[in-house]
């Protein structure tokens, strides 16, 4: 039986099995001394009896500096709120902006959690088509209150939204009054390409930027950020106060130390090289069969629909777990193929699994 891809992060992978499902980073390479130093520093600070909904001022300043340096995002600490991750930040935006029945656009295929967050907040989920370059602005309807998009590395097809489309998307948002929620997914990991500017940097008045340390450091850290105009940030803070919602203070202190000492930047450089090796192994074995390999921790391998399910089942019998585009669609699938993640498997395992997959693909 092929394991359910939904439970990829919760279900233990049997020994000897190679997991190429997307969604998990490699958490075994980290600076143990830096990690311990960060938590010692956090432990030296007394606990607070009043948690700010915006986050610790020191961490907000450090995150603003990090975003200016790494993503050329023109944000100060007054634009930054500390969250528990991307899904949490998206939920806060939805709680602040959506009224029951408001149109909430999501990429199709796209991030399943975004659909569920919008629906849970009363939004009317509207699927928005994507292609190999990302979301298609020309096809967007006028009645959306928000649009969630992943322009740095579209999930799951892997496209990078080109500059002309970014300008068209922002023009649509200004014309319709919609808020674009930009998930800066996989922006930290780029290969052989220069970074494209974040949508937020092109129009800070119409865009909310979401980021997280889940992929760059570890999902267990539970720290992310939300960048928005101050007036919207104040409204979101009001929502957090009403819900008694907060981000752990000691965790924020530890992340502050990692940022202030440069430990997080050094970790990102190490992991960028490590993931580049795995990406190169996939390209070397699967060649021009794959798409979306310029960034991130996954690639897309399009296939004729009848081949997908049998291939996944056969690969599982050879000890390789695969994900498909099917579960990433809002309705009937119109893209068919495999979504290959290389974050949680070692370099030798990535190469071995891709060799097995290549052999299966070559069969009649």
Secondary structure as UniProt FT lines:
FT   HELIX           5..7
FT   TURN            8..10
FT   TURN            15..16
FT   STRAND          18..19
FT   HELIX           32..43
FT   TURN            53..54
FT   HELIX           57..71
FT   HELIX           77..79
FT   STRAND          80..83
FT   HELIX           86..97
FT   TURN            100..101
FT   STRAND          103..108
FT   HELIX           112..120
FT   TURN            121..122
FT   STRAND          124..131
FT   TURN            132..133
FT   STRAND          134..135
FT   HELIX           137..139
FT   STRAND          144..149
FT   TURN            155..157
FT   HELIX           163..176
FT   STRAND          179..183
FT   TURN            185..188
FT   HELIX           199..202
FT   TURN            204..206
FT   STRAND          207..212
FT   TURN            214..217
FT   HELIX           219..221
FT   STRAND          224..227
FT   HELIX           230..243
FT   HELIX           249..260
FT   TURN            261..262
FT   HELIX           263..286
FT   HELIX           287..289
FT   STRAND          298..302
FT   HELIX           305..317
FT   TURN            318..319
FT   STRAND          320..321
FT   STRAND          323..324
FT   HELIX           326..328
FT   STRAND          337..341
FT   HELIX           347..362
//
